[in-house]
Amino acid sequence: MAAIKGKYRFSFGPWNIDEGADPFGPTVRAPIALEKKLRLYKGLGYDGVQFHDDDVVPDIDQKSPAQVMKEAARIKKILDNEGLKAEFVAPRLWFSPNTIDGAYSNPDPKMRKYAIERTKVCIDLNNALNTSWMVVWLAREGTYVRESKNAREQVLQIRDALNAFLEYDKKLKILIEPKPNEPVDSAIIPTIGHAVAMAYITVDPARVGCLVESAHSLLAGLDPSDDMAFGLAHNKLWSVHLNDQGGLKFDQDKSFGSFNLRHAFSQVRVLEEYSYGRHGEWVGFDVKAMRTQKQSVATKHLSSSRARFLHLLNKVATLDHKLEAQLRAARDYEELDRYILCHLMGVKYS
């Protein structure tokens, strides 16, 4: 492989070794215990684990603080034994019956308090697993009917919640993960621009950044590489969830590059041109096995996504930058496009 500027280490969440359910049907593969999943990471080429709070501690709402910490210590021991690191722990609030109508922006102040207190427990789990990065996916912060909530108040309620977390732990870094829709019709923080703007109105903007997921950008009709570049311009792109998406459908979490290889190349290029990873950022994958994939080979989506990233990284590193500069100067963008396609396809350019 040609010389690489970035420092790349890879993570995925245990939910990416899944049962094959989609929004329209039942599971098709048997569940696998978390401990068994963690034993697969190194063999697939991964060093980092993305967690939800209830991945670490199932039925977390029914357990005492002492029980939560005891189970967190057990998971930390497994990670240490496997040579793995926790990238982050994220609160999975959207499965709680208390947050059906939103978490931090729920109309009921009791439910907003629940969401904040549950997230503080998640922060404790981050510390127990020796990571200070917490991803916040604002899943149900939005509306099905615009008139049902005051949009300005929702933004301020989310800000107040983020401020509470920043005050709770002075080491904490929050990564906002935006998504335009699903599960709600209209999210209040739908894009990376909204996420970055939200960071700036908190009490400590230096500790609030963002996470770009490829499919979420595509669902908003945007280019993921542009969203990544926007975050990088603000020094706020602290993680990525790479995958792919076949149009404006449900969140498909296809293997990285499997639908649009040019989009995938552009994302890798943006990261490499920035020398991504030098500040400790991870390259995360949020990919699901095809629904009909057999149980025995239902991890190939993870190994192939990582391999495809590395292949495209080599393509980025071996670009003829002098030729690119010449074609840009000549404003011959058609020829530049032809060169890039030849390079990606392995066809000799002449």
C-alpha positions as CSV (number, residue, x, y, z in Angstrom):
1,M,0.0,0.0,0.0
2,A,1.2,3.5,-0.8
3,A,2.1,6.0,2.0
4,I,-0.9,6.8,4.2
5,K,-1.2,10.0,6.2
6,G,-4.1,9.0,8.5
7,K,-4.1,6.7,11.4
8,Y,-7.0,4.2,11.0
9,R,-8.4,1.9,13.6
10,F,-11.8,0.3,13.2
11,S,-14.9,-0.3,15.3
12,F,-18.4,-1.7,15.0
13,G,-21.3,-2.3,17.4
14,P,-22.5,-5.7,18.5
15,W,-25.9,-5.0,16.9
16,N,-24.1,-5.3,13.5
17,I,-24.0,-9.0,14.0
18,D,-27.7,-9.2,14.0
19,E,-30.7,-11.5,13.6
20,G,-31.7,-10.2,10.1
21,A,-34.8,-8.4,11.1
22,D,-35.9,-5.5,9.0
23,P,-38.8,-3.0,9.5
24,F,-41.2,-5.3,7.6
25,G,-40.6,-8.8,8.9
26,P,-39.3,-11.2,11.5
27,T,-35.8,-12.3,12.4
28,V,-34.1,-15.0,10.2
29,R,-31.0,-15.8,12.2
30,A,-30.5,-16.9,15.8
31,P,-29.3,-14.4,18.4
32,I,-25.6,-14.5,19.5
33,A,-24.5,-13.7,23.0
34,L,-22.5,-10.5,23.5
35,E,-19.5,-12.4,24.8
36,K,-19.3,-14.5,21.7
37,K,-19.6,-11.5,19.5
38,L,-16.7,-9.8,21.3
39,R,-14.5,-12.8,20.6
40,L,-15.1,-12.3,16.8
41,Y,-13.7,-8.7,16.6
42,K,-10.0,-9.3,16.3
43,G,-10.4,-12.0,13.7
44,L,-12.5,-9.5,11.6
45,G,-9.8,-6.9,11.9
46,Y,-11.4,-4.6,14.5
47,D,-10.0,-3.2,17.7
48,G,-12.9,-1.0,18.9
49,V,-16.4,-1.7,20.2
50,Q,-19.4,0.7,19.9
51,F,-21.8,0.2,22.8
52,H,-25.3,1.2,23.8
53,D,-25.8,1.4,27.5
54,D,-28.1,-1.6,27.5
55,D,-25.6,-3.6,25.5
56,V,-23.3,-3.3,28.5
57,V,-26.1,-3.7,31.1
58,P,-29.3,-5.4,29.8
59,D,-32.5,-4.2,31.5
60,I,-30.5,-1.2,32.8
61,D,-33.6,0.6,34.1
62,Q,-34.3,-2.2,36.5
63,K,-30.9,-2.3,38.1
64,S,-29.3,-0.5,41.0
65,P,-26.2,1.7,40.6
66,A,-24.1,-1.1,42.2
67,Q,-25.5,-3.7,39.8
68,V,-24.8,-1.5,36.8
69,M,-21.2,-0.9,37.8
70,K,-20.7,-4.6,38.5
71,E,-21.9,-5.6,35.1
72,A,-19.8,-2.8,33.5
73,A,-16.7,-4.2,35.3
74,R,-17.4,-7.6,33.8
75,I,-17.6,-6.2,30.3
76,K,-14.4,-4.2,30.8
77,K,-12.6,-7.4,31.8
78,I,-13.8,-9.2,28.7
79,L,-12.6,-6.2,26.5
80,D,-9.2,-6.3,28.2
81,N,-8.9,-10.1,27.7
82,E,-9.8,-9.7,24.0
83,G,-7.4,-6.8,23.5
84,L,-10.4,-4.5,22.6
85,K,-11.2,-0.9,23.4
86,A,-14.6,0.7,23.9
87,E,-15.0,3.6,21.4
88,F,-18.1,5.0,23.1
89,V,-21.3,4.1,25.1
90,A,-24.5,5.7,23.8
91,P,-27.8,5.9,25.6
92,R,-30.4,3.8,23.8
93,L,-33.4,5.9,24.9
94,W,-35.6,5.2,21.9
95,F,-36.6,1.7,23.2
96,S,-37.9,3.0,26.5
97,P,-41.7,3.4,26.9
98,N,-40.9,6.7,28.7
99,T,-39.6,8.3,25.5
100,I,-42.2,7.4,23.0
101,D,-42.9,11.1,22.4
102,G,-39.3,12.2,22.7
103,A,-36.5,12.1,25.3
104,Y,-34.9,15.4,26.0
105,S,-37.7,17.3,24.3
106,N,-40.6,15.2,25.6
107,P,-43.6,17.3,26.5
108,D,-43.7,15.7,29.9
109,P,-41.1,17.1,32.2
110,K,-41.0,13.8,34.1
111,M,-40.0,12.0,31.0
112,R,-37.4,14.6,30.2
113,K,-35.9,14.1,33.6
114,Y,-35.9,10.3,33.1
115,A,-34.0,10.7,29.8
116,I,-31.4,13.0,31.5
117,E,-30.9,10.7,34.4
118,R,-30.6,7.6,32.2
119,T,-28.0,9.4,30.2
120,K,-26.0,10.3,33.3
121,V,-25.8,6.5,34.0
122,C,-24.6,6.1,30.5
123,I,-21.8,8.6,31.2
124,D,-20.9,6.5,34.2
125,L,-20.6,3.5,31.9
126,N,-18.3,5.4,29.6
127,N,-16.0,6.0,32.5
128,A,-16.2,2.4,33.6
129,L,-15.2,1.3,30.1
130,N,-12.4,3.8,30.0
131,T,-13.8,6.1,27.3
132,S,-14.9,9.7,27.5
133,W,-16.8,9.9,24.2
134,M,-20.6,9.5,24.3
135,V,-22.6,9.4,21.1
136,V,-26.1,10.9,21.2
137,W,-28.5,9.9,18.5
138,L,-31.5,12.2,18.9
139,A,-33.8,9.5,17.6
140,R,-37.2,10.7,18.8
141,E,-36.4,14.4,19.1
142,G,-38.8,15.6,16.4
143,T,-42.4,15.3,15.4
144,Y,-44.9,13.4,13.3
145,V,-47.1,16.5,13.3
146,R,-45.3,19.8,13.3
147,E,-48.0,21.5,15.4
148,S,-47.6,19.0,18.2
149,K,-44.4,20.7,19.5
150,N,-42.7,24.0,19.5
151,A,-39.6,23.6,17.4
152,R,-37.6,26.4,19.0
153,E,-38.3,25.0,22.5
154,Q,-37.2,21.5,21.3
155,V,-33.8,22.9,20.3
156,L,-33.4,24.7,23.6
157,Q,-34.5,21.6,25.6
158,I,-31.9,19.5,23.8
159,R,-29.3,22.2,24.5
160,D,-30.2,22.2,28.2
161,A,-29.8,18.4,28.3
162,L,-26.4,18.5,26.7
163,N,-25.4,21.2,29.1
164,A,-26.4,19.0,32.0
165,F,-24.2,16.2,30.7
166,L,-21.2,18.5,30.2
167,E,-21.6,19.8,33.7
168,Y,-22.0,16.3,35.1
169,D,-18.6,15.1,33.7
170,K,-15.9,17.7,32.9
171,K,-14.0,15.1,30.8
172,L,-17.0,14.1,28.7
173,K,-17.1,14.6,24.9
174,I,-20.5,14.4,23.2
175,L,-20.8,13.3,19.6
176,I,-24.2,14.3,18.1
177,E,-25.3,11.9,15.4
178,P,-28.0,13.5,13.2
179,K,-30.6,11.8,11.0
180,P,-33.3,13.4,8.9
181,N,-36.1,11.0,9.7
182,E,-36.8,7.6,11.2
183,P,-38.2,6.9,13.7
184,V,-39.9,10.3,13.6
185,D,-41.1,11.8,10.4
186,S,-39.2,15.1,10.9
187,A,-36.1,15.3,13.2
188,I,-35.3,18.6,14.9
189,I,-31.6,18.1,14.4
190,P,-31.6,16.4,10.9
191,T,-28.2,17.2,9.4
192,I,-24.6,17.7,10.3
193,G,-25.0,21.5,10.0
194,H,-27.7,21.3,12.7
195,A,-25.4,19.2,14.9
196,V,-22.5,21.6,14.6
197,A,-24.7,24.6,15.3
198,M,-26.1,22.8,18.3
199,A,-22.5,22.3,19.6
200,Y,-21.9,26.1,19.5
201,I,-24.8,27.0,21.7
202,T,-23.8,24.6,24.6
203,V,-21.8,25.7,27.6
204,D,-18.7,24.1,26.3
205,P,-18.6,23.9,22.5
206,A,-15.1,22.5,22.5
207,R,-16.5,19.3,24.0
208,V,-19.4,18.8,21.6
209,G,-18.7,17.4,18.1
210,C,-20.5,15.2,15.7
211,L,-20.6,11.8,14.0
212,V,-21.5,11.4,10.3
213,E,-23.3,8.2,9.2
214,S,-23.1,7.7,5.5
215,A,-26.7,6.5,5.2
216,H,-28.1,9.3,7.2
217,S,-26.6,11.9,4.9
218,L,-27.9,10.0,1.9
219,L,-31.4,9.9,3.4
220,A,-31.3,13.7,3.6
221,G,-30.3,13.8,-0.1
222,L,-26.8,14.9,0.8
223,D,-23.3,13.6,-0.1
224,P,-21.7,12.0,3.0
225,S,-18.2,13.2,2.0
226,D,-19.5,16.8,2.0
227,D,-21.0,16.3,5.4
228,M,-17.7,14.9,6.7
229,A,-15.8,17.8,5.1
230,F,-18.2,20.3,6.8
231,G,-17.5,18.6,10.2
232,L,-13.8,18.6,9.6
233,A,-13.8,22.3,8.7
234,H,-15.1,23.0,12.2
235,N,-12.7,20.4,13.7
236,K,-15.8,18.6,15.0
237,L,-15.9,15.3,13.0
238,W,-14.9,12.9,15.8
239,S,-16.2,9.7,14.4
240,V,-17.9,8.2,11.3
241,H,-20.3,5.4,10.8
242,L,-19.6,4.1,7.3
243,N,-22.2,2.1,5.3
244,D,-24.3,2.5,2.2
245,Q,-27.8,3.2,1.1
246,G,-29.8,2.4,-2.0
247,G,-31.8,5.6,-2.3
248,L,-34.4,7.2,-0.1
249,K,-35.7,4.1,1.6
250,F,-35.6,2.9,5.1
251,D,-32.1,3.0,6.8
252,Q,-30.6,0.0,5.1
253,D,-27.1,-0.1,6.6
254,K,-25.6,-1.8,3.5
255,S,-22.0,-2.8,3.5
256,F,-19.7,0.1,2.8
257,G,-19.3,0.9,-0.9
258,S,-21.7,-1.9,-1.9
259,F,-24.2,0.4,-3.6
260,N,-22.2,3.5,-4.7
261,L,-18.4,2.9,-4.9
262,R,-17.8,6.5,-6.0
263,H,-19.5,7.9,-2.9
264,A,-17.4,5.5,-0.8
265,F,-14.2,6.6,-2.5
266,S,-15.1,10.3,-1.9
267,Q,-15.6,9.6,1.8
268,V,-12.3,7.8,2.2
269,R,-10.6,10.6,0.3
270,V,-12.0,13.4,2.6
271,L,-10.8,11.5,5.6
272,E,-7.3,10.8,4.2
273,E,-6.7,14.3,3.0
274,Y,-7.4,15.5,6.6
275,S,-5.1,12.8,8.0
276,Y,-8.0,11.4,9.9
277,G,-7.3,9.5,13.1
278,R,-4.4,11.6,14.3
279,H,-6.5,12.9,17.2
280,G,-7.7,9.4,18.2
281,E,-10.8,9.3,16.0
282,W,-12.1,5.9,15.0
283,V,-13.5,4.6,11.7
284,G,-16.7,3.0,12.7
285,F,-19.0,0.8,10.5
286,D,-22.7,0.5,11.0
287,V,-23.5,-2.2,8.5
288,K,-25.9,-5.1,8.6
289,A,-25.7,-8.5,6.9
290,M,-28.1,-9.1,4.1
291,R,-31.4,-10.3,5.5
292,T,-31.1,-13.7,3.9
293,Q,-27.5,-14.3,4.7
294,K,-26.9,-17.7,6.4
295,Q,-25.9,-17.7,10.0
296,S,-22.5,-19.2,9.4
297,V,-21.4,-16.4,7.1
298,A,-23.2,-13.5,8.7
299,T,-20.1,-11.5,9.5
300,K,-18.7,-11.1,6.0
301,H,-20.3,-7.7,5.7
302,L,-17.9,-6.5,8.4
303,S,-14.7,-7.9,7.0
304,S,-15.6,-6.8,3.5
305,S,-16.5,-3.3,4.6
306,R,-13.1,-2.9,6.3
307,A,-11.3,-4.4,3.3
308,R,-13.1,-2.1,0.9
309,F,-12.2,0.9,3.0
310,L,-8.5,-0.1,2.9
311,H,-8.6,-0.8,-0.8
312,L,-10.1,2.7,-1.5
313,L,-7.6,4.2,0.9
314,N,-4.8,2.8,-1.4
315,K,-6.7,4.3,-4.4
316,V,-6.7,7.7,-2.7
317,A,-3.0,7.4,-1.8
318,T,-2.0,6.5,-5.4
319,L,-3.8,9.3,-7.2
320,D,-1.7,11.3,-9.7
321,H,-2.0,14.7,-8.0
322,K,0.0,16.4,-10.6
323,L,-2.4,15.3,-13.3
324,E,-5.4,16.3,-11.1
325,A,-3.9,19.8,-10.7
326,Q,-3.3,20.1,-14.5
327,L,-6.9,19.1,-15.3
328,R,-8.3,21.4,-12.7
329,A,-6.2,24.3,-14.0
330,A,-7.5,23.5,-17.5
331,R,-11.1,23.3,-16.2
332,D,-11.3,20.0,-18.0
333,Y,-13.6,18.3,-15.5
334,E,-14.8,15.7,-18.0
335,E,-11.3,14.5,-18.3
336,L,-10.8,14.6,-14.5
337,D,-13.9,12.5,-14.1
338,R,-12.6,10.0,-16.7
339,Y,-9.2,9.8,-14.9
340,I,-10.9,9.1,-11.5
341,L,-13.1,6.4,-13.0
342,C,-10.2,4.7,-14.7
343,H,-8.2,4.8,-11.5
344,L,-11.1,3.3,-9.5
345,M,-11.6,0.5,-12.1
346,G,-8.0,-0.3,-12.5
347,V,-8.0,0.7,-16.2
348,K,-4.9,2.2,-17.6
349,Y,-5.4,5.9,-18.2
350,S,-4.0,7.4,-21.4
